[in-house]
Every structure is written in structure tokens, then in C-alpha cells.
Amino acid sequence: MNDRGSVKAVLLIILAVLLVAGIGLYGTVKGTYNELVKLDEGVKGKWAQVENQLQRRFDLIPNLVNTVKGYAEHERGVFIDVTEARSRVGTAGNIPDKIEANNELSGAISRLLLVVENYPQLKANENFIRLQDELAGTENRIATERMRYNDSVVVLNTKLRTFPTNIIAGFFDFEKAVLFDAPEEASQAPKVEF
């Protein structure tokens, strides 16, 4: 009986250890999962703010193009580039496509604003000045929201790559988010001709 009692005691200890370990493992998985959900939702929320500002720019561009067209009708290629880039923004479906399309649009807008430099009377037009100021403010908002979005992406992606979170994230199919990098044109200094 003594042996039987010690076997029961050992089994109870093993069962208690397994129960405590299971509860601990459950708590770890639950906490990590919930943290990943929170970070993922944070990234989505930041992206929504980026999209708000991109939409603001998207809505502003036709007015800007029409104002410039009145002064620079023969700069047709630039208007077509802006219109096509804007169209690609409107049809982009996922975040990487939206980032690429918006980077193309940024380049097209930059080329449009370079054309404006050749038309002093346009630069003096009150409507154009107002639109240009709105565009500058919107571009600043986009830059701010892009930075906030990228900060949240870095936090999420770092968490997804750390151990043991990477195991739990893989099990629940969490994926890395895409950074919204600046367009290639941003790394090149603008060419000013006199």
C-alpha cells in the first residue's frame, strides 16, 4: 500500500505540474495572440489615416490639373501622366499596389509642379496658389501619416520575428505588414534650370 500511495502521490504531482504548465502555456499563447491582434489592428488604423490623406490628394488633383491646363495646354504629356497615375491610384486594390500607385502619382505631381515654373502668370493666379497650398499641406499630412504607419509596421514586424512570438504568429497566420517607402524620385534632388 505504501508503494501504491507513493505512486498516487507522484501521479498527482505530475498531473499538477502538467496542469500548471498547461495554464502557463495557455496564458502565454493567449497574451501573445491578443498582442499581435492589437498591433495588427494598429497597423490597419494607421493605414486608414494614410488613405484619408491620399484620398484628399486624389480629390484635389483634378482641380489643380484643370487650373494648370488653362495656362499650359501644350504640356499635354504631363497632364496625361498625372491623369493616368491618378487612375492607377483609384484602381489599386491592396496595400502594396496602393503604395506603388501613390508613389507614381507623387512623381507625376512633381513633374506637373515643375511645368508650373515656366508660367509666371499661373504662379500668380489666386486659385492656383490656394490649390498649391492645399496640395503642400496634404503632402505634409501624407508624410506624417506615412511615418506613423511605418512606425507601427516596424513594431508589428519586429514582434512577428521575435521568439517565441514567431511560432505563435505562424500558427495563427499573422503576416508581416508592408512599409510605405518614399518614391524613388524623393531620393533625387530636383533639377532647377535657370
C-alpha positions as CSV (number, residue, x, y, z in Angstrom):
1,M,0.0,0.0,0.0
2,N,2.9,2.3,0.7
3,D,4.1,1.9,-2.8
4,R,0.7,2.4,-4.2
5,G,0.3,5.6,-2.1
6,S,3.6,6.9,-3.4
7,V,2.6,6.2,-7.0
8,K,-0.6,8.1,-6.5
9,A,1.3,11.0,-4.9
10,V,3.8,11.0,-7.9
11,L,1.0,10.9,-10.4
12,L,-0.8,13.8,-8.6
13,I,2.4,15.8,-8.6
14,I,2.9,15.1,-12.3
15,L,-0.7,16.0,-13.0
16,A,-0.4,19.2,-11.0
17,V,2.8,20.2,-12.8
18,L,1.2,19.5,-16.2
19,L,-1.9,21.5,-15.2
20,V,0.2,24.5,-14.1
21,A,2.4,24.2,-17.3
22,G,-0.8,24.0,-19.5
23,I,-2.3,27.0,-17.8
24,G,1.0,28.9,-18.2
25,L,1.3,27.9,-21.9
26,Y,-2.4,28.9,-22.5
27,G,-1.7,32.3,-20.9
28,T,1.4,32.9,-23.0
29,V,-0.4,31.9,-26.2
30,K,-3.4,34.0,-25.4
31,G,-1.4,37.0,-24.3
32,T,0.8,36.8,-27.4
33,Y,-2.2,36.3,-29.8
34,N,-4.0,39.3,-28.3
35,E,-0.9,41.5,-28.5
36,L,-0.5,40.6,-32.2
37,V,-4.1,41.3,-32.9
38,K,-3.7,44.7,-31.2
39,L,-0.6,45.5,-33.2
40,D,-2.2,44.3,-36.4
41,E,-5.3,46.5,-35.8
42,G,-2.9,49.4,-35.0
43,V,-1.3,49.0,-38.4
44,K,-4.7,48.9,-40.1
45,G,-5.8,52.0,-38.3
46,K,-2.6,53.9,-39.3
47,W,-3.1,52.8,-42.9
48,A,-6.6,54.1,-42.8
49,Q,-5.2,57.5,-41.8
50,V,-2.7,57.3,-44.7
51,E,-5.6,56.5,-47.0
52,N,-7.6,59.5,-45.7
53,Q,-4.8,61.8,-46.7
54,L,-4.2,60.0,-50.1
55,Q,-7.9,60.5,-50.8
56,R,-7.7,64.2,-50.0
57,R,-4.8,64.5,-52.6
58,F,-6.7,62.3,-55.0
59,D,-9.7,64.6,-54.9
60,L,-7.6,67.8,-55.1
61,I,-5.6,66.8,-58.3
62,P,-8.4,67.3,-60.9
63,N,-8.8,70.9,-59.8
64,L,-5.1,71.5,-59.9
65,V,-4.7,69.9,-63.3
66,N,-7.6,71.9,-64.7
67,T,-6.2,75.2,-63.4
68,V,-2.7,74.5,-64.9
69,K,-4.3,73.3,-68.2
70,G,-5.8,76.7,-68.7
71,Y,-2.3,78.2,-68.8
72,A,-0.2,75.4,-70.3
73,E,-2.3,73.5,-72.8
74,H,0.7,72.3,-74.8
75,E,2.1,70.4,-71.8
76,R,-0.2,67.6,-72.6
77,G,2.2,64.8,-71.7
78,V,2.4,65.9,-68.1
79,F,-1.4,66.1,-67.8
80,I,-1.8,62.6,-69.2
81,D,0.9,61.3,-66.8
82,V,-1.0,62.8,-63.8
83,T,-4.3,61.5,-65.0
84,E,-3.1,58.0,-65.6
85,A,-1.2,57.9,-62.3
86,R,-4.4,59.1,-60.6
87,S,-6.4,56.4,-62.3
88,R,-4.0,53.7,-61.1
89,V,-4.4,55.0,-57.6
90,G,-8.1,54.7,-57.9
91,T,-8.0,51.1,-59.1
92,A,-5.2,49.8,-56.8
93,G,-6.6,47.0,-54.7
94,N,-4.1,46.0,-52.0
95,I,-1.7,48.0,-49.9
96,P,1.5,47.2,-51.9
97,D,-0.3,48.3,-55.1
98,K,-1.7,51.4,-53.5
99,I,1.8,52.3,-52.3
100,E,3.3,51.9,-55.7
101,A,0.5,53.8,-57.4
102,N,0.7,56.7,-55.0
103,N,4.5,56.8,-55.4
104,E,3.9,57.1,-59.2
105,L,1.3,59.8,-58.6
106,S,3.8,61.7,-56.4
107,G,6.3,61.7,-59.3
108,A,3.7,62.9,-61.7
109,I,2.6,65.7,-59.4
110,S,6.3,66.8,-59.1
111,R,6.6,66.9,-62.8
112,L,3.4,69.0,-63.0
113,L,4.7,71.4,-60.5
114,L,7.9,71.8,-62.5
115,V,5.9,72.7,-65.5
116,V,4.3,75.5,-63.5
117,E,7.7,77.1,-63.0
118,N,7.6,78.1,-66.7
119,Y,4.4,80.1,-66.3
120,P,4.7,83.2,-64.0
121,Q,1.1,84.3,-64.6
122,L,-0.1,80.9,-63.4
123,K,2.0,81.1,-60.2
124,A,0.3,84.4,-59.5
125,N,-3.3,83.0,-60.0
126,E,-5.1,83.0,-56.7
127,N,-7.0,79.8,-57.4
128,F,-3.7,78.0,-58.3
129,I,-2.0,79.4,-55.2
130,R,-4.8,78.1,-53.0
131,L,-4.7,74.7,-54.7
132,Q,-0.9,74.6,-54.4
133,D,-1.1,75.4,-50.7
134,E,-3.7,72.7,-50.2
135,L,-1.5,70.2,-52.0
136,A,1.5,71.2,-50.0
137,G,-0.5,70.8,-46.7
138,T,-1.8,67.4,-47.9
139,E,1.6,66.2,-48.9
140,N,2.8,67.1,-45.4
141,R,-0.1,65.2,-43.9
142,I,0.7,62.2,-46.1
143,A,4.3,62.3,-44.9
144,T,3.3,62.4,-41.3
145,E,0.7,59.6,-41.6
146,R,3.2,57.5,-43.7
147,M,5.7,57.9,-40.9
148,R,3.2,56.9,-38.2
149,Y,2.1,53.9,-40.4
150,N,5.7,52.8,-40.9
151,D,6.4,53.1,-37.2
152,S,3.5,50.8,-36.4
153,V,4.6,48.4,-39.2
154,V,8.1,48.2,-37.7
155,V,6.7,47.4,-34.2
156,L,4.4,44.6,-35.7
157,N,7.1,43.1,-37.9
158,T,9.7,43.1,-35.2
159,K,7.2,41.4,-32.8
160,L,6.4,38.8,-35.5
161,R,10.1,37.9,-35.9
162,T,10.9,37.5,-32.2
163,F,10.9,34.2,-30.5
164,P,8.6,32.6,-29.3
165,T,6.1,35.1,-30.9
166,N,7.2,33.9,-34.4
167,I,5.9,30.4,-33.6
168,I,2.6,31.6,-32.4
169,A,2.2,34.2,-35.2
170,G,2.9,31.4,-37.8
171,F,0.4,29.1,-36.2
172,F,-2.3,31.8,-36.4
173,D,-1.2,33.1,-39.9
174,F,-0.2,36.6,-38.9
175,E,1.8,38.2,-41.8
176,K,4.3,41.0,-41.9
177,A,2.9,44.3,-43.0
178,V,4.4,46.3,-45.9
179,L,6.3,49.5,-45.3
180,F,5.2,52.6,-47.3
181,D,8.5,53.7,-48.6
182,A,9.0,57.1,-50.2
183,P,9.1,57.1,-54.0
184,E,12.5,56.8,-55.8
185,E,12.2,60.3,-57.0
186,A,12.3,61.5,-53.4
187,S,15.9,60.4,-53.1
188,Q,16.9,62.6,-56.1
189,A,17.4,66.3,-55.8
190,P,15.1,68.3,-58.1
191,K,16.7,69.8,-61.1
192,V,16.3,73.6,-61.2
193,E,17.1,75.2,-64.5
194,F,17.8,78.9,-65.0
